[in-house]
Amino acid sequence: MNEPTVKQTLEPLYNSRKWINVVSIILILQGVFLILNIWGVIVCWIPIWMAVLLRSSANQLTTAYESNDPAGMRTALGKLGQCFRLFSILFLVMISVAVIGIVVLLIMTMFSDLFLMDFLREILQ
């Protein structure tokens, strides 16, 4: 049976390693921009951690591909998997914050309409 080598297995990721590094830079920028708002301070570390994991995974992919190292391949893929888990957490947190924001906005809109109606009644009387 012909089992694929480490090079054959990692070739698609090895060819994409520059884009993996670009995504890590974008994630660092996202983390920096998240620091600028109140809600973002709570979760700004997640994209930065993801960027570090992606960068480390890209370096490990390069090393494993060039040295045909199965242990390095497992390490690189493990870091990549951890990055996807962190992305899922970040996505769920951002969706939750958006839903909470929409609910707060709706409640504020309802109360502001009631306040506006009382204000208009007093002016018109």
C-alpha positions as CSV (number, residue, x, y, z in Angstrom):
1,M,0.0,0.0,0.0
2,N,1.3,3.4,-0.9
3,E,0.9,5.8,2.0
4,P,1.4,9.5,1.2
5,T,4.5,11.1,2.5
6,V,4.6,14.1,4.7
7,K,5.5,16.2,1.7
8,Q,2.6,14.9,-0.3
9,T,0.2,15.5,2.6
10,L,1.5,19.0,3.5
11,E,2.0,20.3,0.0
12,P,-1.3,22.2,-0.3
13,L,-0.7,23.9,3.1
14,Y,3.0,24.5,2.3
15,N,2.0,26.3,-0.9
16,S,-0.4,28.4,1.1
17,R,1.9,29.3,3.9
18,K,2.3,32.9,2.7
19,W,-1.4,33.4,2.8
20,I,-1.5,31.9,6.3
21,N,1.0,34.5,7.3
22,V,-1.1,37.3,5.7
23,V,-4.2,36.1,7.7
24,S,-2.1,36.1,10.9
25,I,-1.2,39.8,10.2
26,I,-4.9,40.6,9.5
27,L,-5.9,38.9,12.8
28,I,-3.4,41.0,14.7
29,L,-4.8,44.1,13.2
30,Q,-8.3,42.9,14.1
31,G,-7.2,42.4,17.7
32,V,-5.7,45.9,17.8
33,F,-8.9,47.4,16.4
34,L,-11.0,45.5,18.9
35,I,-9.1,47.1,21.8
36,L,-10.5,50.4,20.7
37,N,-14.1,49.7,21.8
38,I,-15.6,48.7,25.1
39,W,-16.8,45.2,24.1
40,G,-13.7,44.5,22.1
41,V,-11.4,44.8,25.2
42,I,-12.9,41.6,26.5
43,V,-12.2,39.5,23.4
44,C,-9.2,41.3,21.7
45,W,-6.8,38.6,22.9
46,I,-8.6,35.8,20.8
47,P,-7.6,37.1,17.3
48,I,-4.1,37.9,18.5
49,W,-3.7,34.4,20.0
50,M,-5.1,33.0,16.7
51,A,-2.5,35.0,14.8
52,V,0.3,33.6,16.9
53,L,-1.0,30.0,16.4
54,L,-1.3,30.5,12.6
55,R,2.2,32.0,12.4
56,S,3.6,29.2,14.5
57,S,1.7,26.6,12.4
58,A,3.1,28.1,9.1
59,N,6.6,27.9,10.5
60,Q,6.1,24.3,11.7
61,L,4.5,23.4,8.3
62,T,7.6,24.7,6.5
63,T,10.0,22.8,8.8
64,A,7.9,19.6,8.6
65,Y,7.6,19.8,4.8
66,E,11.3,20.5,4.2
67,S,12.6,17.9,6.6
68,N,9.8,15.3,6.0
69,D,9.0,15.2,9.7
70,P,5.7,13.5,10.7
71,A,5.9,14.8,14.3
72,G,6.3,18.3,13.0
73,M,3.3,17.7,10.7
74,R,1.1,16.6,13.6
75,T,2.2,19.7,15.7
76,A,1.4,22.1,12.8
77,L,-2.0,20.5,12.2
78,G,-2.7,20.6,15.9
79,K,-2.0,24.3,16.0
80,L,-4.2,24.8,13.0
81,G,-7.0,22.9,14.6
82,Q,-6.7,25.0,17.8
83,C,-6.9,28.1,15.6
84,F,-10.2,26.9,14.2
85,R,-11.5,26.2,17.7
86,L,-10.6,29.8,18.8
87,F,-12.3,31.2,15.6
88,S,-15.5,29.4,16.6
89,I,-15.3,30.9,20.1
90,L,-14.7,34.3,18.7
91,F,-17.6,34.0,16.2
92,L,-20.0,32.9,18.9
93,V,-18.9,35.7,21.2
94,M,-19.3,38.3,18.4
95,I,-22.8,36.9,17.5
96,S,-23.8,37.1,21.1
97,V,-22.6,40.7,21.5
98,A,-24.5,41.6,18.3
99,V,-27.7,40.1,19.5
100,I,-27.4,41.8,22.9
101,G,-26.7,45.1,21.1
102,I,-29.8,44.7,19.0
103,V,-32.0,43.9,22.0
104,V,-30.6,46.9,23.9
105,L,-31.2,49.1,20.9
106,L,-34.8,47.9,20.6
107,I,-35.5,48.5,24.2
108,M,-33.9,52.0,24.1
109,T,-36.0,52.8,21.0
110,M,-39.2,51.7,22.7
111,F,-38.5,53.9,25.8
112,S,-37.3,56.9,23.8
113,D,-40.6,56.8,21.8
114,L,-42.6,56.8,25.0
115,F,-40.5,59.6,26.4
116,L,-40.9,61.6,23.1
117,M,-44.7,61.1,23.2
118,D,-45.0,62.4,26.8
119,F,-42.7,65.3,25.9
120,L,-44.8,66.2,22.8
121,R,-48.1,66.1,24.9
122,E,-46.7,68.5,27.4
123,I,-45.6,70.9,24.7
124,L,-48.9,70.8,22.8
125,Q,-51.0,71.4,25.9
